[in-house]
Amino acid sequence: MSRVASRVFVAVMAALMATGGLSLRPAPVQAAGTISLAAIGVAYTQDFDTLAISGTTNTALPLGWDILEEGTSTRNNEDYAFDDGGSNSGDTYSYGTDASTERAFGTLLSGSLSPIIGASFTNNTGSTITSFDLAYTGEMWRAGVVSRGAADRLDFQLSTDATSLGTGLWADVNAADLSSPVTSSLVNQLDGNAAANRTAIVTPILGVSIPDGATFWIRWTDFNISSSDDGLAIDDFSITPRADGTTSLSIDDVSASEGNSGTTSFDFTVSLSQPAGPGGVTFDIATADGSATTADSDYVGRALTGQTIPEGSSTVAFSVAVNGDTTFEGDEQFGVDVTNVSGATIGDGHGTGAILDDDACQQPYTPIHAIQGDGLGTPIPGTVTTQGVVVGDYEGPTSGGLQGFYLQAADADVDANPATSEGIFVYTGNTDNGLSAGHVVRVTGYARERFADGAGFGQTTINGSNSNGAPVTDILKCGTTGTVTPTDVLLPFVTSAADSLERFEGMLVRFPQDLVIAEYFNYDRFGELVLALPLDGETRPFTPTSVEEPGAPAVERALQNSLRRITLDDGLGSQNPSFTRHPNGAAFGLDNRFRGGDTVTNTIGVLGFDFGLYRIQPTGPAEYEATNPRPAAPEPVGGDVTVASMNTLNFFLTLDTTASDSGGGPCGGNADLDCRGADASQPGEFARQRDKLLAALAGLDADVIGLNELENTPGVDPAANLVAGLNTIPGGVTYASIDTGVIGTDAIRVGLIYRPDVVTPVGAFQILDSTDDPRFIDTKSRPALAQTFEENATGERFTVVVNHLKSKGSDCNDVGDPDAGDGQGNCNLTREAAAQAIVDWLATDPTGSGDPDFLVIGDLNSYAMEDPIDAVKAGSDDVAGTADDYTNLIAAHQDAFAYSYTFDGQAGYLDHALANANLVGQVTGAADWHINSDEPDLLDYDTSFKSDTQDGFYEPNAYRSSDHDPVLVGLDLNAPPMIAVAAGGSCGPGADGTVLVTVGDLQTPAGDLDFAVAGTSNPALVPLGNVVLGGSGANRTVAITATPKASGTVVLDFTLDDDVNTTAFTITVKVGTEDPDSLTGTAGADVLIGLQGDDTLSGLADGDLLCGGNGNDSLWGGDGNDTLAGERGNDELYGGAGNDVLRGGHGNDSLTGGSGADAFSGGLGIDVNVDRVPADGDTWDGT
């Protein structure tokens, strides 16, 4: 190898080692399969004459040698074949003539097979190998093309981390390559033993460092030249390990302060690259004046001859005395030269003694606390000189640092004013001054507020001049023994962070408390985390309106949260670095992750101020504890049917071609909006996003899943795409989707998928938009989707409505709905009106299900205590505490501190599940599956701005598949108990009557049903004590007695409960007067009591009890199973539709049953049964 080639190889090796790619780590000596290099300077040789001399599937190789074949050829078998150059098949070969035992080891590459040959070696020399002598004979046994005019070749490579020919990183050594000796030939088959077809390869390999016990590999890869390849082989191979090389001598440089008096010893070291050989190494050494001279008594000159480093040694010391003084003279230098060297070559024969003048460091300066002052800005802007200890070094142009360092007064120099900071930032731009923590430094520059806001408040900084970009150049090193003790800072702050932390700006601080990781939105791009001290009894900061009422309580919690947080930065000024710092100081990785809610203790660093926030620039690791482990599966919610809701984080099949999500494009309901989700410029993003979503959806294992943020473009069906993916998961279940097509005009829509083996859609889906209710502004909120499902096993039905209301992120000023400042954000009135429209719409049973079970799910963009959630909970009558209320299932089955989303370091839930009164008793559980909100988005699918290292953190699992956690609800569907009025009640002698009711339940025996009176609307007319329940089993009675001589209307409320569901039931009672009355019932069950006078009673629908009383009355039952009692007087009774009981009483009565099986009883007097038809089931008691 030429020196140029060897240096190139060394540079490649160095680059690989610098990146961790080529690590020289010891490995155990292999008992078999590796060649032992037993001694330095002793060659290993191999002539390959033991290779096979026949056959095509040979495996016997010399110890340590190996084959790797790749391709589609049938000869891709890791075997080698005998050949004399006549074969043109791609393979590994034992080349030689006929049956001769003179063999060579070679390859021939083809389009269907790529062979590699090589060997493994282990350093058992007891020394570190620093170079090799490599030699072999290259032979050409076949010319692939006649008169090619170009050389084919075998590329030689070396690896120190490979474990086989196909693993590890490999460095090319071009000087050891074998190029075809012949490029123009008359025949294809050659004799590789002929001199014309052979070439000798002899080269050193320098610049390696292979420790004793380490294993390394060499290999030859067949270069793919155009047209057919040549058959090339190696023979007579030898490798000799070296540890001696050329002994090089060098002398180091020394830098130190001179001191104020006496002498300081500058101790130089003359060293050899390896121990001296026999006879040792001799040299002369002498000082030489520079800016420091012996004439000025800066140092004591010295000259020695015939100095020796004896055999076996490698260093010798040479000391120069430097005289101390108190004269300010600047830094000075003198030289030390090594000459007349024997036994070694001179590598670096000149040493420099740098005398650092520390006299200026004794001069007066402006203390840092005076520059900082006790206010928000420096009280002395302008040129200053100050001195302190470096507590944080972030200098340099390429480190990605902050381009400066933090300087703090030593412990002994602090003042007595706790309001003044003892630290300051020094901006040095692209210059690296070689500083480290602990260096004592004096700087002169311009004190100012860097990147000040409108009020003039920024980070107090020393610049080179009155400009943000002006670096300080006047920096004097005064020593390396400064001591600064970290200052403990405790949360919460007393007032604002600005007021509380200004006194610590630029100082080395420690936050000793257990703080939770609360925010990580900027972690992937800027390495920032928010650490917080939760309120007492809580586990993390919570969004105010998730646990407090909007207004003053929420505003107060927001204030308290703001006083209990601090930003932890990474000490870098660059974006998306390859090294993403974990709070424990190590690199973030899949085996060194964190989650929101994990704790960090004793966080230490410098307190800086940038981008409007105080932030810790770390100087050491914090104590980290993983207190919030990943949940492998959702919390069990029970039930025979499960319903989930999940935000897909903009799942689009149409890839985004722009840098934003605004403006025009091919997406949206009218195909005129910009697309979102995976980027067309990032080819892997879509598959990464889809794989994560599929893992999350499969992990939910729900029977019905509502989806948010699906692409809403004509002809595009993202729900069906997800279903197709779910249905290909091995061992999974089968899903189907509700094919809604485009819903509205937004870029995104909601959707539904379900398991057809568990539930079946009933009827068509329905959409709520502005055309149904103008309160639902569908240009703000996405239209709601309702679908009724029937459980296959029981036939029970329920209706799910999926929602995605207007977000808080953009304003609604165009509809007069700004942020009211009560904690609910933008567009609260818009969301509240939409919520009211949703429950009003559901009250109409929009899908025509005929079943009263309704479940509201989705991203309502409202936290638990906000007005839109209250609007849903109040139901369609807008009154809380009534029968049409909805129940917040997360609040009911979790606690006040549930969450599904983290924003600005505060957790809460925007993703909801609310069940109406009929369904809530059938809910067995509800929970959020915390797979997303606690995970940093460093782990998500997006590759558009991450570094390669960050992209490598991706895994095709459920974690960080979205930014919202999915919600899961369990249902044990149970039909509510049934109650109906039966004909056959009775009227009392006064204002009283007994109603017969029939009760039943599909799951519960009638006798176990709890029938109770719940209230009276007019206790003056009918007090609760005047309502007596009786009967048993399926037949119950309700005896009602009105207050004597009272008249009017009362509504009596009843409940029927089966321990799962409760059915509400009412009876309306109307009592007449002593005068003729006209009493009309309701559409429900009624008791109408006429008392005296000629009365007209009309029951209308449902089962009614009509009591005529005294007088000639007209009783009309209407629809339903009615009981009509004329009592005294000549009465007319009309039963209407239904199975009615007609009792004439005393008097000449006319009884008309109407349709249905009616029972006639005329009573005393001359009565007429107008339409009694026995064939229709009518009966008569003979009176």
Sequence and secondary structure as in RCSB ss.txt:
>XXXX:A:sequence
MSRVASRVFVAVMAALMATGGLSLRPAPVQAAGTISLAAIGVAYTQDFDTLAISGTTNTALPLGWDILEEGTSTR
NNEDYAFDDGGSNSGDTYSYGTDASTERAFGTLLSGSLSPIIGASFTNNTGSTITSFDLAYTGEMWRAGVVSRGA
ADRLDFQLSTDATSLGTGLWADVNAADLSSPVTSSLVNQLDGNAAANRTAIVTPILGVSIPDGATFWIRWTDFNI
SSSDDGLAIDDFSITPRADGTTSLSIDDVSASEGNSGTTSFDFTVSLSQPAGPGGVTFDIATADGSATTADSDYV
GRALTGQTIPEGSSTVAFSVAVNGDTTFEGDEQFGVDVTNVSGATIGDGHGTGAILDDDACQQPYTPIHAIQGDG
LGTPIPGTVTTQGVVVGDYEGPTSGGLQGFYLQAADADVDANPATSEGIFVYTGNTDNGLSAGHVVRVTGYARER
FADGAGFGQTTINGSNSNGAPVTDILKCGTTGTVTPTDVLLPFVTSAADSLERFEGMLVRFPQDLVIAEYFNYDR
FGELVLALPLDGETRPFTPTSVEEPGAPAVERALQNSLRRITLDDGLGSQNPSFTRHPNGAAFGLDNRFRGGDTV
TNTIGVLGFDFGLYRIQPTGPAEYEATNPRPAAPEPVGGDVTVASMNTLNFFLTLDTTASDSGGGPCGGNADLDC
RGADASQPGEFARQRDKLLAALAGLDADVIGLNELENTPGVDPAANLVAGLNTIPGGVTYASIDTGVIGTDAIRV
GLIYRPDVVTPVGAFQILDSTDDPRFIDTKSRPALAQTFEENATGERFTVVVNHLKSKGSDCNDVGDPDAGDGQG
NCNLTREAAAQAIVDWLATDPTGSGDPDFLVIGDLNSYAMEDPIDAVKAGSDDVAGTADDYTNLIAAHQDAFAYS
YTFDGQAGYLDHALANANLVGQVTGAADWHINSDEPDLLDYDTSFKSDTQDGFYEPNAYRSSDHDPVLVGLDLNA
PPMIAVAAGGSCGPGADGTVLVTVGDLQTPAGDLDFAVAGTSNPALVPLGNVVLGGSGANRTVAITATPKASGTV
VLDFTLDDDVNTTAFTITVKVGTEDPDSLTGTAGADVLIGLQGDDTLSGLADGDLLCGGNGNDSLWGGDGNDTLA
GERGNDELYGGAGNDVLRGGHGNDSLTGGSGADAFSGGLGIDVNVDRVPADGDTWDGT
>XXXX:A:secstr
  HHHHHHHHHHHHHHHHTTSS        SSSSEEE STT  EEE  TTS SS S B    TTEEEEEEESSTT
 SS EEEESS   S EEEEE STT S  EEEEE BTTEEEEEEEEEEE SSS B EEEEEEEEEEEE SSTT  S
  EEEEEEESS SSTTSS  EE GGG EE S S  SSSB  TTSGGGEEEEEEEE S  B TT EEEEEEEE   
SSS  EEEEEEEEEEEES    EEEE  EEEE  SSSEEEEEEEEEESS   TT EEEEEEEE SSS TTTTSB 
  EEEEEEE TT  EEEEEEEEE        EEEEEEEEEEESSEEEE EEEEEEE  SGGGS    HHHHH SS
SS SS EEEEEEEEEEEEE  SSS S SEEEEE  GGG  S TTS SEEEEE TT      TT EEEEEEEEEEE
T  TTS  EEEEESSSSTT    EEEEEES      EE  SS SS HHHHHGGGTTSEEEE S EEEEE TTHHH
H  EEEE   TT SS B HHHHS TTHHHHHHHHHHHTTEEEE  S  SSS SS B TTSSB BTTB   TT EE
ESEEEEEEEETTEEEEEESS  EEE  S   SS     SSEEEEEEEEEEE SS B SSSS S  SBTTTT B  
 SSBTTSTTHHHHHHHHHHHHHHHH  SEEEEEEEE  TT  HHHHHHHHHTTSTT    EE      SSSSEEE
EEEE TTTEEEEEEEEEE TTT TTS TTTSEEEEEEEEEETTT  EEEEEEEE   SSS BGGGTB   SSSS 
TTHHHHHHHHHHHHHHHTT TT      EEEEEE S  TTSHHHHHHHHTTTT TTSTT EEEHHHHHS TT  S
EEETTEEE  EEEEEEHHHHTTEEEEEE  SSTTS GGGSS  SS  HHHHTT  SSSTTSSSS  EEEEE    
  EEEEEEEEEE SSSEEEEEEEEE SSS GGG EEEEEEES TTTS GGGEEEEEETTEEEEEEE  TT  EEE
EEEEEEE SS EEEEEEEEEE  SS  EEE  SSEEEEE  SSS EEE  SS EEEE  SS  EEE  SSS EEE
  SSS EEE  SS  EEE  SS  EEE  SS  EEE  SS  EETT  GGGT EE   
